[in-house]
């Protein structure tokens, strides 16, 4: 796919970098809100007078609603206009943020988080499509690299920013921080975002959209509740069985629908399929790190929370610097080689984590944190460019929705798999069931961490081999 109608409009091109700023602001805030709440859960639990397992639904409901609606809004972006959906989403997200900050009980908070999540799904599913339409082909990798930078920053900066806010203000401000940013982005968008030109009048796949939403809700309710009560309980097995049945029904509906919410035909394109799969795998691996690294730094190594936060910020800071550069380079030399190099660097970082122990100098561990940020920065922007440039203009919304869904699924699967593998390995090492860090036995944690990062390394190597084979075939061709 080369240049679009927007990319050839001189008036739009004059404002294209401001359009990128508006899109990046909401990309940052919507991804930040998936991670910033975790650090505030103990305070919220106390203030609202609810047990911790109920407070955790403040995070879970946000992720579940986003996953349930990403494909729907990606498709609506193609039919009604990506910019229209993005604008509505930005308003809903800001309103949800305002309501979520009031300390008026768990019910209002969960409803507010659901409103936030609807808005976040609308902006997440359309941001890559808007930028792909607005930027000419020769600048697309650089622009998508900027979005990748803000996704990375939002995904991992949450605990650090949340900690700073909670040190001085009440927990409501972790939501209210979105309001001034949201208002600026809404005003900026109203002034500089153009009217949609690439819309289709195709009917919406209502059955497919409904089945997919129910699939996401049953699957992730099973995962989140299963982590609390155990995966062998009948209710959890029932939820997984229902989600499996709905998955089969969803695929059958999509294969026979003229205008499906998930265009399965896109996966016939090897470039698209490989890039989506590799993005999913790398987000899973990244969230192994996100879950385990704070245990290692704070519990095993005894760092204060703020210093651990500073160390962890090495990852997004390096990625934010590297991603736009990698995007610009990919515009000149092509994206395939860069994605392969990025995945090699990410795999090397997993080996570094796997070898770490209680005596490892912290500067060496931080070096590996920086290396994974460097690898992600090199990988993400070119990979997004491959995804968005391998589909026709009429499917940009669906492609953007699938790309965002791969990120959110990777996040949820990574968090769930990391905790499951870590505590299973620790239990095997200890000889009894372990469900948290054992202060008297840091060596048991280190053995569990080693196994978890071994799994993470295997995930990264699978992505590296797949991408390497694609590069080899392309060079031979």
C-alpha positions in Angstrom: 0.0 0.0 0.0 1.5 3.4 -1.0 0.1 6.9 -0.4 -3.5 7.6 0.6 -5.9 10.5 -0.2 -4.9 12.2 3.0 -1.2 11.8 2.3 -1.6 13.7 -1.0 -3.7 16.5 0.4 -1.3 19.6 1.0 -3.6 21.1 3.6 -3.6 17.9 5.7 0.1 17.4 5.2 0.8 20.9 6.7 -0.8 19.7 10.0 0.4 16.0 9.9 2.8 16.3 12.9 0.2 18.0 15.0 -2.3 15.2 14.1 0.4 12.8 15.3 0.7 14.7 18.6 -3.1 14.5 19.2 -3.1 10.8 18.4 0.0 10.1 20.5 -1.4 11.9 23.6 -4.5 9.6 23.7 -2.4 6.5 22.9 -0.2 7.3 25.9 -3.1 8.0 28.3 -5.2 4.9 27.2 -2.2 2.5 27.6 -1.1 4.3 30.8 -4.5 3.6 32.4 -4.0 -0.1 32.0 -0.9 -0.1 34.4 -1.2 3.0 36.6 -4.0 1.7 38.7 -2.1 -1.4 40.0 0.1 0.6 42.4 -3.0 2.4 43.9 -5.1 -0.8 44.6 -4.1 -1.2 48.3 -5.0 2.5 49.0 -8.3 2.1 47.0 -9.1 -1.1 48.8 -8.7 0.7 52.2 -10.6 3.9 51.2 -13.5 2.1 49.6 -13.7 -0.5 52.4 -13.5 -3.5 50.0 -11.2 -6.6 49.9 -8.2 -6.6 47.6 -9.7 -9.2 45.2 -12.7 -6.8 44.5 -10.3 -3.9 44.1 -8.4 -5.8 41.4 -11.5 -5.7 39.2 -10.8 -2.0 38.7 -7.9 -3.2 36.5 -9.5 -6.3 35.1 -12.7 -4.6 33.8 -10.7 -2.0 31.9 -8.7 -4.7 30.1 -11.7 -7.0 29.4 -13.8 -4.2 27.9 -11.0 -3.0 25.7 -10.3 -6.5 24.3 -14.1 -7.1 23.8 -14.5 -3.9 21.7 -11.3 -3.4 19.8 -12.4 -5.3 16.7 -15.9 -3.8 16.7 -14.5 -0.2 16.7 -11.8 -1.1 14.2 -14.5 -2.2 11.8 -16.7 0.9 12.7 -13.7 3.0 11.9 -13.6 1.5 8.4 -17.4 1.9 7.9 -18.2 5.2 9.7 -14.7 6.8 9.6 -11.6 6.3 11.8 -11.4 10.0 12.8 -15.1 10.2 13.9 -14.6 7.1 16.1 -11.3 8.5 17.5 -13.0 11.8 18.4 -15.9 10.1 20.1 -13.5 7.8 22.0 -11.4 10.7 23.2 -14.5 12.4 24.7 -15.7 9.2 26.4 -12.2 8.4 27.8 -12.0 11.9 29.3 -15.5 11.7 30.8 -14.8 8.3 32.2 -11.5 9.6 33.8 -13.5 12.4 35.5 -16.1 10.1 37.0 -13.5 7.4 38.1 -11.7 10.0 40.3 -14.6 10.4 42.7 -14.5 8.3 45.8 -18.2 7.3 45.6 -18.1 3.5 45.9 -17.0 0.5 43.9 -20.0 0.4 41.6 -19.5 4.0 40.2 -15.7 3.3 39.9 -16.3 0.1 37.8 -18.9 1.8 35.6 -16.5 4.7 35.1 -13.6 2.4 34.2 -15.9 0.7 31.7 -16.7 4.1 30.1 -13.0 4.8 30.1 -12.3 1.4 28.4 -14.9 2.1 25.7 -13.2 5.3 24.9 -9.7 3.7 25.0 -10.8 0.9 22.7 -12.1 3.5 20.2 -8.8 5.4 20.2 -6.6 2.4 20.3 -8.3 0.7 17.3 -8.1 3.7 15.1 -4.8 5.4 15.9 -2.5 3.4 13.6 -5.1 3.6 10.8 -5.3 7.4 11.0 -1.5 7.8 11.0 -1.2 5.3 8.1 -3.7 7.4 6.1 -2.3 10.8 7.0 1.5 10.2 6.5 3.1 9.6 3.1 4.7 6.2 2.7 8.2 7.5 3.1 7.5 8.9 6.6 5.0 6.2 7.8 7.6 4.1 9.7 8.8 7.1 11.6 5.3 8.2 12.5 4.2 4.7 13.6 7.4 4.5 15.6 6.3 7.5 17.6 3.0 5.8 18.4 5.0 2.7 19.4 7.1 4.9 21.7 4.0 6.2 23.5 2.5 2.8 23.8 5.7 1.6 25.4 5.9 4.6 27.7 2.2 4.2 28.7 2.5 0.5 29.3 5.4 0.6 31.7 5.5 4.1 33.1 2.2 3.6 35.1 3.7 2.4 38.4 6.3 5.2 38.4 3.8 8.0 37.6 1.2 6.4 39.9 3.7 6.3 42.8 4.6 10.0 42.4 0.9 11.0 42.4 0.1 8.9 45.4 3.0 10.3 47.4 1.4 13.8 47.3 -2.3 13.4 46.3 -5.3 11.1 46.8 -5.9 8.1 44.4 -8.5 10.0 42.4 -5.8 12.0 40.8 -4.4 9.0 39.0 -7.6 9.3 36.8 -7.9 13.1 36.9 -4.4 13.5 35.4 -6.0 12.4 32.2 -8.5 15.3 32.1 -6.2 18.3 31.1 -4.3 16.1 28.7 -7.6 14.8 27.2 -9.0 18.4 26.9 -5.9 19.6 25.1 -6.0 16.6 22.7 -9.8 17.0 22.1 -9.3 20.7 21.2 -6.2 20.0 19.1 -8.2 17.2 17.3 -11.2 19.4 16.7 -8.9 22.0 15.0 -6.5 19.9 13.0 -8.1 16.5 12.4 -9.6 16.3 8.9 -13.0 14.9 7.9 -13.0 11.2 7.0 -12.7 10.3 3.3 -12.2 6.5 3.4 -15.5 5.2 4.7 -17.6 2.3 3.4 -21.4 1.8 3.7 -21.2 -1.9 4.5 -23.5 -3.4 7.1 -22.0 -4.2 10.5 -21.4 -7.8 11.5 -23.6 -7.6 14.7 -23.6 -11.3 15.4 -19.8 -11.6 15.0 -19.2 -8.5 17.1 -21.4 -9.9 19.9 -19.9 -13.3 19.8 -16.4 -11.9 20.0 -17.3 -9.6 23.0 -18.8 -12.6 24.9 -15.7 -14.7 24.0 -13.4 -12.1 25.5 -15.5 -11.6 28.6 -15.8 -15.4 29.3 -12.1 -16.1 28.5 -10.7 -13.3 30.6 -13.2 -13.7 33.5 -12.0 -17.3 33.6 -8.4 -16.2 33.7 -8.8 -13.4 36.3 -11.1 -15.3 38.6 -9.1 -18.5 38.2 -6.0 -16.7 39.5 -7.9 -15.9 42.6 -9.7 -19.2 43.3 -7.7 -21.8 41.3 -8.1 -22.9 37.7 -9.5 -26.4 38.6 -12.7 -25.1 40.1 -15.9 -26.1 38.1 -17.0 -22.5 37.5 -13.6 -21.7 35.8 -13.7 -24.9 33.7 -17.2 -23.9 32.7 -16.1 -20.4 31.6 -13.3 -21.9 29.5 -15.6 -24.4 27.9 -18.1 -21.7 27.0 -15.3 -19.5 25.6 -14.1 -22.5 23.4 -17.6 -23.1 22.1 -18.1 -19.4 21.3 -14.7 -19.3 19.6 -15.8 -22.1 17.2 -19.1 -20.3 16.6 -17.4 -17.0 16.0 -15.0 -18.4 13.4 -17.9 -20.1 11.5 -19.9 -16.8 11.5 -16.8 -14.9 10.2 -16.0 -17.3 7.5 -19.6 -17.0 6.1 -20.2 -13.3 6.6 -19.8 -10.9 3.6 -18.4 -8.1 5.8 -17.0 -9.8 8.9 -15.8 -7.9 12.0 -12.6 -9.9 11.9 -11.5 -10.1 8.3 -9.9 -13.6 8.5 -8.8 -13.2 4.8 -6.2 -10.7 6.1 -4.4 -13.6 7.7 -3.8 -15.2 4.3 -1.2 -12.4 3.9 2.0 -13.9 5.4 3.5 -10.4 6.1 0.4 -9.4 8.2 0.1 -12.8 10.0 3.7 -13.1 11.0 3.9 -9.5 12.2 0.8 -9.9 14.3 2.0 -13.2 15.8 5.4 -11.7 16.6 3.9 -8.6 18.2 1.7 -10.9 20.4 4.7 -13.0 21.5 6.9 -10.0 22.3 4.2 -8.3 24.4 3.8 -11.6 26.3 7.6 -11.6 26.9 7.6 -8.0 27.9 5.0 -8.6 30.6 6.9 -11.5 32.0 9.5 -8.8 32.7 6.9 -6.3 34.0 5.6 -8.8 36.5 8.9 -10.3 37.7 11.4 -7.4 37.7 9.7 -5.5 40.6 9.9 -8.6 42.8 13.5 -9.0 41.9 14.5 -5.3 42.5 12.3 -4.5 45.5 12.0 -7.9 47.4 15.1 -9.9 46.5 17.5 -6.9 46.2 15.9 -4.6 48.7 15.6 -1.5 46.6 13.2 1.2 47.7 10.1 1.4 45.5 11.1 4.7 44.0 14.6 3.5 43.0 13.2 0.3 41.6 10.8 2.5 39.6 13.7 4.6 38.3 15.5 1.4 37.2 12.4 0.1 35.4 11.9 3.4 33.6 15.2 2.6 31.6 13.0 0.3 29.4 10.5 2.8 28.1 13.0 5.7 28.0 15.4 3.8 25.8 12.4 2.6 23.6 11.0 6.1 23.3 14.4 7.4 22.0 15.1 4.4 19.7 11.6 3.8 18.1 11.3 6.9 16.0 14.9 6.5 14.8 14.2 2.9 13.9 11.0 3.9 12.1 12.9 6.5 10.1 15.6 4.0 9.2 12.9 1.4 8.2 11.5 4.0 5.8 14.8 4.0 4.0 16.0 0.4 4.1 12.8 -1.6 4.7 11.4 -3.0 7.9 12.2 -6.8 7.8 15.9 -6.6 8.7 15.2 -4.2 11.6 12.5 -6.4 13.1 14.9 -9.4 13.1 17.7 -7.4 14.7 15.3 -6.1 17.4 14.1 -9.6 18.2 17.7 -10.9 18.6 18.4 -8.1 21.1 15.2 -8.8 23.0 16.2 -12.6 23.2 19.7 -11.7 24.5 18.1 -9.6 27.2 16.1 -12.6 28.3 19.3 -14.6 28.7 20.7 -11.7 30.9 17.6 -11.8 33.1 17.7 -15.6 33.3 21.3 -15.5 34.6 20.7 -12.8 37.2 21.0 -13.7 40.9 21.4 -12.0 44.2 25.0 -11.1 43.5 24.5 -9.6 40.0 25.7 -6.0 40.0 22.6 -3.8 39.6 24.2 -1.8 36.7 24.5 -5.0 34.7 20.8 -5.8 35.3 19.9 -2.3 34.3 22.0 -2.7 31.2 19.8 -5.7 30.2 16.7 -3.5 31.0 18.1 -0.9 28.6 18.9 -3.6 26.0 15.2 -4.9 26.0 14.1 -1.3 25.5 16.6 -0.9 22.6 15.4 -4.2 21.0 11.7 -3.3 21.4 12.4 0.2 19.9 14.0 -1.4 16.9 11.3 -4.1 16.5 8.0 -2.3 17.2 8.0 0.6 14.7 9.0 -1.5 11.6 6.7 -4.3 12.7 3.7 -1.9 12.9 4.7 -0.5 9.6 4.6 -4.0 8.0 1.1 -4.7 9.6 -0.5 -1.4 8.4 1.2 -1.3 5.0 0.2 -4.9 4.1 -3.5 -4.3 4.0 -5.8 -2.3 1.6 -6.9 1.1 2.7 -10.5 -0.1 3.3 -9.2 -2.6 6.0 -6.9 -0.2 7.9 -9.4 0.1 10.8 -9.6 -3.7 11.2 -5.8 -4.1 10.9 -5.4 -1.4 13.6 -7.9 -3.1 15.8 -6.2 -6.5 15.4 -2.8 -4.9 16.1 -4.1 -3.3 19.3 -5.8 -6.5 20.3 -2.5 -8.4 19.9 -1.0 -5.9 22.3 -3.7 -6.2 24.9 -3.9 -10.0 24.6 -0.1 -10.1 25.0 -0.4 -8.0 28.1 -3.1 -10.2 29.8 -1.5 -13.5 28.7 1.9 -12.3 29.8 0.8 -11.2 33.3 -1.2 -14.5 33.8 1.5 -16.8 32.4 4.3 -15.0 34.3 2.6 -15.3 37.7 1.6 -18.9 37.0 5.1 -20.0 35.9 6.9 -18.1 38.6 4.8 -19.4 41.5 4.7 -23.0 40.1 8.5 -23.0 39.8 8.9 -21.5 43.3 6.4 -24.2 44.7 8.4 -27.0 43.1 11.7 -25.5 44.5 10.2 -25.0 48.0 8.4 -28.4 48.1 5.1 -26.8 49.1 2.5 -24.4 47.5 3.9 -20.8 47.1 1.6 -17.9 46.1 3.8 -14.9 47.0 7.4 -13.8 47.6 9.1 -15.6 50.6 11.2 -13.0 52.5 13.2 -15.7 54.3 14.1 -17.6 51.1 15.2 -15.2 48.3 17.0 -18.2 46.6 13.6 -19.8 46.0 12.4 -16.7 44.2 15.6 -16.6 42.1 15.1 -20.3 41.0 11.5 -19.4 40.0 12.6 -16.3 38.2 15.2 -18.3 36.2 12.4 -20.7 35.0 10.1 -17.9 34.2 12.7 -16.1 32.1 13.6 -19.4 30.4 10.0 -19.6 29.2 10.1 -16.0 28.1 13.3 -16.7 26.2 11.7 -19.5 24.3 8.8 -17.2 23.4 11.2 -14.6 22.1 13.2 -17.3 20.1 10.0 -18.5 18.4 9.4 -14.9 17.2 13.0 -14.5 16.2 13.1 -17.7 14.1 9.8 -16.9 12.4 11.0 -13.4 11.5 14.4 -14.7 10.4 12.8 -17.2 8.0 10.7 -14.4 6.5 13.8 -12.3 6.0 15.7 -15.2 4.5 12.9 -16.0 2.1 12.6 -12.3 1.1 16.3 -12.0 0.4 16.3 -15.2 -1.7 13.3 -13.9 -3.6 
